[in-house]
């Protein structure tokens, strides 16, 4: 059913992440200017509330559904049954989420009209079958859909949102475009599955699926609790300004994280299919090879954030957010740690049905963050919240490495990692030397410094000739 090379899917997904990274650079300054703090605040507040119900409606299906579809994709009859069973579970979860959301918003009159529009966000989850196309490794369809959605929101925003009175339209455009884009994926689905509903309502199988998807839902809930908790504690203890510093810092870093975790999203269904075919040896070979690429990319992205964060924050956010630059530098290691945990989780633990281990590692990391957040904020203020986030992500990695330590060539990986770290150090030094070019701290400085620093990273890579990286790239091209 799948004739698309994995590396092509990786390129498609990376392309989406680059667009996700680039569009906010255009939209955020415009929206901030025309809507002002009030309009931006209404959108942020109502959408963040709706996101909890979006999470409930999804119920971990985005990961679980992709894995199950990959396992059964060789048999159209089995694939059809699995698809409708997963969709049925998601339908029930979405209806429950909508009912709870309705009860809550109709008890409050404030921002009710905006919340009603946010219904579309939950409805978009109900009809979202992205997980199916990811499972059959047809990423081109989902990427084009997402690109269309983002470009449509951008175009409508520039055309119709002109002042704070356009806040309602901005919220509507964002929610409606997601819903329409998800509906569009249903066209052509009959080419992959049948609309025969026999054997779908198998209570034992549905219950088993529900429990397995729930095991992936729990760590998502844990993450959704501790991330807002950082901002809430900062707002209560230090004021709204501190919460704003943290929020801006975390948003940029997490967008960069998306560039590297997109590889795991692509490889999850492919590795799951290996498991279905009993090719456990190929799973380990894949993990080792891709881990070299992930570590290399993680070191690069971490270093580039450390190198460019201060001038970027001044250019992007303005002088009032000068402190964000230092915070971004402190949070940069999160990129490296999440890259590793995503690789181990998505390419080994989840495909090999070790979901419990994956869930516990993420949940324990979230709990650790909750425990150390308060004392660190009391002592170090905003920087304390950043340090708590970094420690928590590192803790997740430690747990997962302990689980897979017997199947990984730890010595070879560490030797390879040392070469990547040298490349990263040279990148940071190159960026520092660029300050003597006297280009200011504007866009031109960021472009020139970014290009020169990246070139230095690549040149040192060629000089050190990391064999694991080259082997990993060659392996990826064969998939």
C-alpha positions as CSV (number, residue, x, y, z in Angstrom):
1,X,0.0,0.0,0.0
2,X,3.0,2.3,0.6
3,X,5.4,3.1,-2.2
4,X,6.8,6.3,-0.8
5,X,10.4,6.3,0.5
6,X,10.8,7.1,4.2
7,X,13.4,9.8,3.5
8,X,10.9,11.6,1.2
9,X,8.3,11.5,4.0
10,X,10.9,13.0,6.3
11,X,11.5,15.8,3.8
12,X,7.8,16.4,3.4
13,X,7.4,16.6,7.2
14,X,10.4,18.8,7.6
15,X,9.0,21.1,5.0
16,X,5.8,21.4,7.0
17,X,7.9,22.2,10.2
18,X,9.8,24.9,8.3
19,X,6.6,26.6,7.2
20,X,5.3,26.2,10.8
21,X,8.4,28.0,11.9
22,X,8.4,30.7,9.2
23,X,4.7,31.8,9.2
24,X,4.7,32.9,12.8
25,X,7.6,35.2,12.0
26,X,5.1,37.0,9.6
27,X,1.8,36.6,11.4
28,X,2.7,37.2,15.1
29,X,4.0,40.7,14.6
30,X,1.0,41.7,12.5
31,X,-1.6,40.1,14.8
32,X,0.1,41.6,17.9
33,X,0.0,45.1,16.3
34,X,-3.6,45.0,15.0
35,X,-5.3,43.1,17.8
36,X,-3.3,44.5,20.6
37,X,-2.8,42.9,24.0
38,X,-6.6,42.5,24.5
39,X,-7.3,40.7,21.2
40,X,-4.3,38.5,21.5
41,X,-5.2,37.7,25.1
42,X,-8.8,36.7,24.3
43,X,-7.5,34.3,21.5
44,X,-4.8,32.9,23.8
45,X,-7.2,32.4,26.7
46,X,-10.1,30.9,24.9
47,X,-8.0,28.6,22.7
48,X,-5.9,27.4,25.6
49,X,-9.1,26.5,27.4
50,X,-10.4,24.7,24.3
51,X,-7.1,22.8,24.0
52,X,-7.8,20.8,27.1
53,X,-11.0,19.4,25.4
54,X,-9.2,18.9,22.2
55,X,-6.7,16.8,24.1
56,X,-9.6,14.8,25.7
57,X,-11.3,14.3,22.3
58,X,-8.0,13.0,20.7
59,X,-7.5,10.5,23.6
60,X,-3.9,9.5,22.4
61,X,-5.3,8.4,19.1
62,X,-2.8,10.4,17.0
63,X,0.0,8.1,18.1
64,X,-1.9,4.9,18.8
65,X,-4.0,5.1,15.6
66,X,-0.9,5.6,13.4
67,X,0.8,2.6,15.0
68,X,-2.2,0.2,14.6
69,X,-2.8,1.3,11.0
70,X,0.8,0.6,10.2
71,X,0.5,-2.9,11.8
72,X,-2.6,-3.9,9.7
73,X,-2.1,-1.9,6.5
74,X,-1.1,-5.0,4.4
75,X,-4.6,-6.5,4.8
76,X,-7.4,-4.2,3.6
77,X,-10.1,-6.1,5.5
78,X,-8.3,-5.9,8.8
79,X,-7.3,-2.3,8.1
80,X,-10.9,-1.3,7.6
81,X,-12.0,-2.9,10.8
82,X,-9.2,-1.3,12.8
83,X,-9.9,2.1,11.2
84,X,-13.6,2.1,12.1
85,X,-13.0,0.8,15.6
86,X,-10.4,3.6,16.3
87,X,-12.7,6.2,14.7
88,X,-15.6,5.0,16.9
89,X,-13.5,5.4,20.0
90,X,-12.5,8.8,18.9
91,X,-16.1,9.7,18.1
92,X,-17.3,8.8,21.6
93,X,-14.4,10.7,23.2
94,X,-15.1,13.8,21.1
95,X,-18.9,13.8,21.9
96,X,-18.1,13.5,25.6
97,X,-15.6,16.3,25.3
98,X,-18.1,18.5,23.5
99,X,-20.8,17.9,26.1
100,X,-18.4,18.8,29.0
101,X,-17.2,21.9,27.1
102,X,-20.8,22.9,26.5
103,X,-21.7,22.7,30.2
104,X,-18.7,24.8,31.2
105,X,-19.0,27.6,28.7
106,X,-22.7,28.1,29.0
107,X,-22.3,28.7,32.8
108,X,-20.2,31.7,32.0
109,X,-21.2,34.7,29.8
110,X,-17.7,36.1,29.4
111,X,-16.2,35.4,26.0
112,X,-19.1,33.0,25.2
113,X,-19.2,34.0,21.6
114,X,-15.5,33.2,21.2
115,X,-15.9,29.8,23.0
116,X,-18.7,28.9,20.6
117,X,-16.3,29.4,17.7
118,X,-13.8,27.2,19.5
119,X,-16.3,24.3,19.2
120,X,-14.9,23.9,15.7
121,X,-11.5,23.0,17.2
122,X,-13.1,20.0,18.9
123,X,-15.2,19.1,15.9
124,X,-12.0,19.3,13.8
125,X,-10.5,16.6,16.1
126,X,-13.6,14.4,15.7
127,X,-13.2,14.3,11.9
128,X,-9.4,14.2,11.9
129,X,-8.0,11.1,10.3
130,X,-4.4,12.3,9.9
131,X,-3.3,9.3,12.0
132,X,-4.6,7.0,9.3
133,X,-2.6,8.5,6.5
134,X,0.5,8.6,8.7
135,X,0.0,4.9,9.4
136,X,0.0,4.1,5.7
137,X,2.9,6.5,5.3
138,X,1.1,8.9,3.0
139,X,2.6,12.0,4.6
140,X,2.3,14.1,1.4
141,X,-1.5,14.3,1.8
142,X,-1.3,15.4,5.5
143,X,1.5,17.9,4.9
144,X,-0.2,19.5,1.9
145,X,-3.4,19.7,4.0
146,X,-1.5,21.4,6.9
147,X,0.3,23.8,4.6
148,X,-2.9,24.8,3.0
149,X,-4.5,25.4,6.4
150,X,-1.7,27.6,7.6
151,X,-1.5,29.6,4.4
152,X,-5.3,30.1,4.4
153,X,-5.3,31.4,8.0
154,X,-2.5,33.8,7.1
155,X,-4.2,35.1,4.0
156,X,-7.6,35.5,5.7
157,X,-5.9,37.3,8.6
158,X,-4.1,39.8,6.4
159,X,-7.3,40.4,4.3
160,X,-9.9,40.8,7.0
161,X,-8.3,41.3,10.5
162,X,-7.5,45.0,10.6
163,X,-8.0,46.0,14.3
164,X,-9.1,44.7,17.7
165,X,-12.7,44.3,16.4
166,X,-11.3,41.6,14.1
167,X,-10.5,39.3,17.0
168,X,-13.6,37.2,16.5
169,X,-12.7,36.8,12.8
170,X,-9.2,35.7,13.7
171,X,-10.4,33.0,16.1
172,X,-13.0,31.9,13.5
173,X,-10.5,31.6,10.7
174,X,-8.1,29.5,12.8
175,X,-10.8,27.1,14.0
176,X,-12.8,26.8,10.8
177,X,-9.7,26.3,8.6
178,X,-8.7,23.3,10.7
179,X,-12.1,21.8,10.5
180,X,-12.4,22.2,6.7
181,X,-8.9,20.8,6.2
182,X,-9.7,17.7,8.3
183,X,-12.9,17.1,6.4
184,X,-10.9,17.3,3.1
185,X,-8.9,14.2,4.1
186,X,-12.1,12.0,3.9
187,X,-12.2,12.5,0.1
188,X,-10.5,9.4,-1.4
189,X,-10.5,7.4,1.8
190,X,-12.6,4.7,0.1
191,X,-9.5,3.8,-2.0
192,X,-7.8,2.5,1.2
193,X,-10.7,1.0,3.3
194,X,-14.1,-0.5,2.8
195,X,-17.3,0.9,4.3
196,X,-18.3,-2.5,5.7
197,X,-19.1,-2.2,9.4
198,X,-19.1,-5.9,10.2
199,X,-17.0,-7.0,13.3
200,X,-16.5,-3.3,14.3
201,X,-18.5,-3.5,17.5
202,X,-16.4,-6.1,19.2
203,X,-16.6,-5.0,22.8
204,X,-13.4,-6.8,24.0
205,X,-11.4,-5.4,21.1
206,X,-12.8,-1.9,21.6
207,X,-12.0,-2.0,25.3
208,X,-8.4,-3.2,24.6
209,X,-8.0,-0.4,22.1
210,X,-9.4,2.2,24.5
211,X,-7.0,1.1,27.3
212,X,-3.9,1.2,24.9
213,X,-4.8,4.6,23.6
214,X,-5.5,5.8,27.2
215,X,-1.9,4.8,28.1
216,X,-0.7,7.3,25.6
217,X,-3.2,9.9,26.7
218,X,-2.0,9.9,30.3
219,X,1.5,11.4,29.6
220,X,-0.1,14.0,27.3
221,X,-2.3,15.1,30.1
222,X,0.7,15.2,32.5
223,X,2.6,17.4,30.0
224,X,-0.5,19.7,29.6
225,X,-0.6,20.1,33.3
226,X,3.0,21.0,34.0
227,X,3.5,23.4,31.0
228,X,0.6,25.8,32.0
229,X,1.7,25.3,35.7
230,X,5.0,27.0,35.0
231,X,3.2,30.1,33.6
232,X,0.6,30.0,36.4
233,X,3.2,29.9,39.2
234,X,5.3,32.6,37.5
235,X,2.2,34.8,37.1
236,X,1.0,34.3,40.7
237,X,4.5,34.6,42.3
238,X,6.3,37.1,40.1
239,X,3.7,38.8,38.0
240,X,2.3,38.6,34.5
241,X,5.5,39.9,32.9
242,X,7.5,36.9,34.1
243,X,4.9,34.6,32.7
244,X,5.1,36.4,29.4
245,X,8.9,36.0,29.3
246,X,8.6,32.3,29.9
247,X,5.8,31.9,27.4
248,X,7.6,33.6,24.6
249,X,10.8,31.7,25.3
250,X,9.1,28.3,25.4
251,X,7.1,28.9,22.3
252,X,10.2,29.6,20.1
253,X,12.1,26.6,21.6
254,X,9.2,24.2,21.1
255,X,8.8,25.3,17.5
256,X,12.4,24.4,16.9
257,X,11.8,21.1,18.7
258,X,9.2,20.3,16.1
259,X,11.8,20.3,13.4
260,X,13.5,17.3,14.9
261,X,10.6,15.4,16.3
262,X,9.0,15.4,12.9
263,X,11.5,12.6,12.0
264,X,10.0,10.4,14.8
265,X,6.4,11.0,13.5
266,X,7.4,9.7,10.1
267,X,9.3,6.7,11.4
268,X,6.8,5.5,13.9
269,X,4.5,3.7,11.4
270,X,7.4,2.3,9.5
271,X,9.0,0.8,12.6
272,X,5.6,-0.5,13.7
273,X,5.3,-2.3,10.4
274,X,8.7,-3.9,11.1
275,X,7.2,-5.2,14.4
276,X,4.1,-6.6,12.7
277,X,6.4,-8.5,10.3
278,X,8.5,-9.9,13.2
279,X,11.6,-8.0,12.1
280,X,12.8,-7.0,15.6
281,X,16.4,-6.9,14.5
282,X,15.6,-4.2,11.9
283,X,14.0,-2.2,14.7
284,X,17.2,-2.1,16.6
285,X,19.3,-1.4,13.5
286,X,16.9,1.5,12.6
287,X,17.0,3.0,16.2
288,X,20.8,3.0,16.2
289,X,21.2,4.6,12.8
290,X,18.5,7.2,13.2
291,X,19.8,8.0,16.7
292,X,23.1,9.2,15.2
293,X,21.1,11.6,12.9
294,X,19.0,12.8,15.8
295,X,21.9,13.5,18.0
296,X,23.7,15.4,15.3
297,X,20.6,17.5,14.5
298,X,19.9,18.0,18.2
299,X,23.4,19.4,18.8
300,X,23.1,21.7,15.8
301,X,19.7,23.1,16.8
302,X,20.7,23.5,20.5
303,X,23.9,25.3,19.5
304,X,22.2,27.6,17.0
305,X,19.7,28.7,19.6
306,X,22.5,29.3,22.1
307,X,24.3,31.4,19.5
308,X,21.5,33.4,18.1
309,X,18.9,33.7,20.9
310,X,19.9,37.2,22.3
311,X,19.9,39.0,19.0
312,X,16.8,37.1,17.8
313,X,14.8,38.0,20.8
314,X,15.6,41.7,20.5
315,X,14.7,41.6,16.8
316,X,11.6,39.5,17.1
317,X,10.1,40.5,20.4
318,X,11.6,44.0,20.9
319,X,13.6,45.6,23.6
320,X,11.0,45.0,26.3
321,X,11.7,41.2,25.9
322,X,15.5,41.4,26.2
323,X,15.5,38.9,29.0
324,X,14.0,36.2,26.7
325,X,17.3,35.8,24.9
326,X,19.0,34.5,28.0
327,X,16.1,32.3,28.8
328,X,16.1,30.8,25.3
329,X,19.8,30.0,25.8
330,X,19.1,28.3,29.1
331,X,16.2,26.3,27.6
332,X,18.1,25.3,24.5
333,X,19.3,21.9,25.9
334,X,15.6,20.8,26.0
335,X,15.9,20.5,22.2
336,X,18.7,17.9,22.6
337,X,16.9,15.9,25.3
338,X,13.5,15.9,23.6
339,X,15.2,14.7,20.4
340,X,16.6,11.7,22.2
341,X,13.4,10.8,24.1
342,X,11.4,11.2,21.0
343,X,13.7,8.9,19.0
344,X,13.7,6.2,21.7
345,X,10.0,6.5,22.4
346,X,8.7,6.7,18.8
347,X,11.2,4.3,17.2
348,X,11.4,1.6,19.9
349,X,9.2,1.8,23.0
350,X,5.9,2.5,21.2
351,X,6.4,0.3,18.2
352,X,7.5,-2.7,20.3
353,X,4.4,-2.3,22.6
354,X,6.4,-0.9,25.5
355,X,3.9,1.9,25.8
356,X,3.8,1.6,29.6
357,X,7.5,2.4,29.9
358,X,7.2,5.3,27.5
359,X,4.1,6.6,29.5
360,X,5.8,6.3,32.8
361,X,9.0,8.0,31.7
362,X,7.0,11.1,30.4
363,X,4.7,11.1,33.4
364,X,7.5,10.9,35.9
365,X,9.3,13.7,34.1
366,X,6.1,15.9,34.4
367,X,5.8,15.0,38.1
368,X,9.4,15.9,38.7
369,X,8.8,19.3,37.1
370,X,5.8,19.9,39.3
371,X,7.9,19.0,42.4
372,X,10.9,21.2,41.7
373,X,9.2,24.1,40.0
374,X,8.0,26.0,43.1
375,X,11.3,26.0,45.0
376,X,13.4,26.8,41.9
377,X,11.1,29.7,41.0
378,X,11.3,31.0,44.6
379,X,15.1,31.0,44.4
380,X,15.9,31.8,40.7
381,X,12.6,33.3,39.5
382,X,12.0,32.9,35.8
383,X,15.3,31.1,35.3
384,X,14.2,28.6,37.9
385,X,11.2,27.6,35.8
386,X,13.5,27.1,32.8
387,X,15.9,25.0,34.8
388,X,13.0,22.9,36.1
389,X,11.9,22.2,32.5
390,X,15.5,21.2,31.4
391,X,16.0,18.9,34.4
392,X,12.6,17.2,33.8
393,X,13.3,16.5,30.1
394,X,16.8,15.2,31.0
395,X,15.2,12.9,33.6
396,X,12.9,11.4,30.9
397,X,15.9,10.7,28.7
398,X,17.8,9.0,31.6
399,X,14.8,6.7,32.3
400,X,14.5,5.7,28.6
401,X,18.2,5.1,28.2
402,X,18.3,2.8,31.2
403,X,15.5,0.8,29.5
404,X,17.3,0.4,26.2
405,X,20.9,0.4,27.4
406,X,21.4,-3.3,26.6
407,X,20.5,-2.9,22.9
408,X,22.5,0.3,22.2
409,X,26.3,0.5,21.6
410,X,26.6,3.2,24.3
411,X,30.4,3.5,23.8
412,X,30.2,4.1,20.1
413,X,27.4,6.6,20.5
414,X,29.3,8.6,23.1
415,X,32.4,8.7,20.9
416,X,30.3,9.9,18.0
417,X,28.5,12.5,20.3
418,X,31.9,14.0,21.3
419,X,32.4,14.9,17.6
420,X,29.0,16.5,17.4
421,X,29.7,18.6,20.5
422,X,33.0,19.8,19.0
423,X,31.0,20.9,15.9
424,X,28.5,22.7,18.2
425,X,31.3,24.5,20.1
426,X,32.8,25.7,16.9
427,X,29.4,27.0,15.7
428,X,28.9,29.0,18.9
429,X,32.5,30.5,18.7
430,X,31.8,31.4,15.0
431,X,28.6,33.2,16.0
432,X,30.5,35.1,18.7
433,X,33.1,36.2,16.2
434,X,30.4,37.5,13.9
435,X,29.6,40.2,16.5
436,X,32.7,42.0,15.3
437,X,31.2,42.4,11.9
438,X,29.2,45.3,13.3
439,X,25.9,44.4,11.5
440,X,23.8,45.4,14.5
441,X,21.2,43.1,15.9
442,X,18.7,43.1,13.0
443,X,17.6,40.7,10.4
444,X,20.8,41.0,8.3
445,X,22.9,40.1,11.3
446,X,20.8,37.0,12.0
447,X,21.0,35.8,8.4
448,X,24.8,36.3,8.0
449,X,25.6,34.9,11.4
450,X,23.3,31.9,11.0
451,X,24.8,31.1,7.6
452,X,28.4,31.4,8.7
453,X,27.8,29.4,11.9
454,X,26.0,26.7,10.0
455,X,28.9,26.5,7.4
456,X,31.4,26.2,10.3
457,X,29.3,23.3,11.8
458,X,29.3,21.5,8.4
459,X,33.0,22.1,7.7
460,X,34.0,20.7,11.1
461,X,31.7,17.7,10.5
462,X,33.5,16.9,7.2
463,X,36.9,17.3,9.0
464,X,36.0,15.0,11.9
465,X,34.2,12.5,9.6
466,X,31.7,11.0,12.1
467,X,31.2,7.5,10.7
468,X,27.9,6.9,12.6
469,X,26.3,10.0,11.1
470,X,27.2,9.1,7.5
471,X,26.1,5.5,8.1
472,X,22.8,6.8,9.5
473,X,22.2,9.0,6.5
474,X,22.9,6.2,4.1
475,X,20.5,3.9,6.0
476,X,17.7,6.5,5.9
477,X,18.0,6.7,2.2
478,X,17.5,3.0,1.8
479,X,14.2,3.0,3.8
